[in-house]
Amino acid sequence: MEKFLNISLAGTITPIRIDSVATVACPVPAADAITIVTITYTGGGQVVLRTGAPTAASGTIETPAQAATLVRGFWEQIIAGAGTPWNMPVIPAMGRAWDQTVSPAQPAASTAALSAKTSVQITGRELAAGGTALVPLVFVSALAV
């Protein structure tokens, strides 16, 4: 049964197939370049997701750690999709897009602060004067290859 992850592409909720995924890759782009995520399927074929150019409101991946967090976020959604019943083919739900959050990279001790145990939003560096703030990634296109 096919499963789909709803993501926001330039503000439009778009389902991306997440069953039979072999790999998810996100190379660290050159400085101030767009972020590209490639999802490859076991039966062949790919979907390539791209962000727009970084702005004050849309970030880009800048470090290997950010790229790994983005890939981990996609894998969490792929695993969540596999765990849903056959009659729920779309996650998070019909008419809703993934909020681009990811669980902490490592389990937190029971005595750790709540902030160490909660999901965080996947972000990238914005491109404005100084370019130091972290802002959400905004995907603008998906191309099936």
C-alpha positions in Angstrom: 0.0 0.0 0.0 1.4 3.4 -0.9 2.0 5.9 1.9 2.4 9.6 1.5 3.9 12.5 3.5 2.1 15.8 3.1 4.7 18.6 2.8 4.2 22.3 2.1 5.6 23.3 -1.3 5.5 27.1 -1.6 2.5 27.1 0.7 0.6 24.3 -1.1 0.1 21.0 0.6 1.6 18.3 -1.6 1.8 14.5 -1.0 5.3 12.9 -1.4 5.5 9.1 -1.6 7.3 7.6 1.4 6.8 3.9 1.0 9.6 1.7 -0.5 12.2 4.4 0.2 15.8 3.2 -0.2 17.7 6.4 0.6 17.2 10.0 1.7 20.1 12.3 0.9 20.8 16.0 1.6 24.3 17.2 0.6 25.5 20.3 2.3 25.1 23.0 -0.4 27.6 25.6 -1.3 27.4 28.9 0.6 24.0 30.6 0.2 22.7 27.9 -2.2 19.4 26.1 -2.2 18.9 23.0 -0.2 18.2 19.8 -2.2 16.8 16.6 -0.7 16.7 13.4 -2.9 14.5 10.5 -2.0 15.3 7.3 -3.9 12.9 4.4 -4.1 13.8 0.7 -4.0 12.0 0.1 -7.4 13.9 2.9 -9.1 13.0 6.5 -9.4 13.5 9.5 -7.3 11.9 12.7 -6.0 14.0 15.7 -5.7 12.8 18.4 -3.3 14.3 21.9 -3.5 14.1 25.0 -1.3 14.1 28.4 -2.7 17.1 30.7 -2.5 17.6 31.7 1.2 16.0 34.9 2.3 15.2 36.5 5.6 12.2 34.1 5.9 13.5 30.9 4.3 16.7 29.2 5.3 19.3 26.9 3.7 21.2 24.0 5.2 24.7 25.2 6.1 26.4 22.4 8.1 26.6 18.6 8.0 24.7 18.5 11.3 21.8 20.4 9.8 21.8 18.1 6.8 21.8 15.0 9.1 18.9 16.5 11.1 16.9 17.1 8.0 17.5 13.5 6.7 16.6 12.1 10.2 13.4 14.1 10.1 12.4 12.6 6.8 13.3 9.0 8.1 11.1 9.6 11.2 8.2 10.5 8.9 8.9 7.4 6.7 8.9 5.1 9.7 5.7 6.8 11.1 4.0 6.3 7.8 4.9 2.6 7.7 3.4 2.3 11.2 0.0 3.7 10.3 -3.0 1.4 9.4 -3.6 0.6 5.7 -6.6 2.9 5.6 -4.5 6.0 6.7 -2.3 6.5 3.6 -1.4 10.1 4.3 0.5 11.6 7.3 0.3 13.7 9.3 -3.4 13.9 8.1 -5.5 14.9 5.1 -5.3 18.6 4.6 -2.3 19.0 7.0 1.4 19.3 6.1 4.4 18.0 8.1 5.6 20.7 10.4 9.2 19.9 9.8 10.0 18.9 13.4 12.3 16.1 14.5 12.9 14.3 17.7 16.1 14.9 19.7 19.1 13.2 18.2 19.7 11.2 21.4 17.5 10.1 24.2 17.5 12.5 27.2 17.9 11.3 30.8 14.7 11.4 32.8 16.2 14.2 34.9 17.0 16.4 31.9 15.1 19.6 31.2 12.0 19.3 29.1 13.6 21.2 26.3 16.1 18.3 25.8 13.2 15.9 25.4 10.9 17.8 22.9 10.9 17.9 19.2 12.6 20.8 17.4 11.9 22.5 14.1 14.4 21.8 11.3 15.9 25.1 10.4 18.6 26.6 8.1 20.5 29.9 8.0 18.7 32.8 6.6 20.3 35.2 4.1 19.9 38.8 5.1 22.3 41.4 6.5 24.6 39.3 8.7 22.8 36.0 7.9 23.0 34.5 11.4 19.4 33.7 12.3 18.0 30.2 11.9 14.6 30.1 10.1 12.4 27.3 8.6 13.3 25.6 5.3 10.7 26.4 2.7 10.5 23.8 -0.1 9.3 25.2 -3.4 9.5 22.3 -5.8 9.3 18.5 -6.1 10.5 16.8 -9.2 10.0 13.1 -9.9 12.9 11.7 -11.8 
